[in-house]
């Protein structure tokens, strides 16, 4: 079954490089990024895991835990961890799920048989404090992901969860935002005391309610 936006994130128990976890208990009341990679000891995956380890402090600032998964066993993950540090300069600092039985991969529909019968694709699920799925992404094995983009999405998700705004194309934290159409002009004047510019009646732009604050204060 495909997992869709707004679904409750399916819970699971799994072995990881940081010990056994129950996923939703491990996630707690904050946010989480669950991402799969196809296989251990492969080049793109090695660069991806180093990239996530480097960005871990940025995920932490956003009250967001990260956890990777592949269908290789724990001892393989542990041996591969040394290569990730050698190649990228960053040691694994987040758990990697060992899913050799494919239980979690199947639960999250991470195996796409027309891509590979055995390896997971590059899936991403962002889960919110309410345990609901806030974002899904699927990349092929040949294309490494842009993890800065995940931070950007988390900034948008956290901002838009707390204010009646949406974020435009290519938005970055601190930039102007869009007032959602459900808010009338009269209410917008009260909610957004810094005012707004109506580029069209349905496209009203206002300074970010968090402008001037560092990302990750949610
Ligand atoms: C990689 O991570 O480099 C990779 C994994 C599976 C297929 C192709 C590339």
Boltz pocket constraint, residues with backbone or C-beta under 6 A from the ligand:
constraints:
  - pocket:
      binder: B
      contacts: [[A, 38], [A, 39], [A, 42], [A, 43], [A, 44], [A, 45], [A, 46], [A, 141], [A, 142]]
      max_distance: 6.0
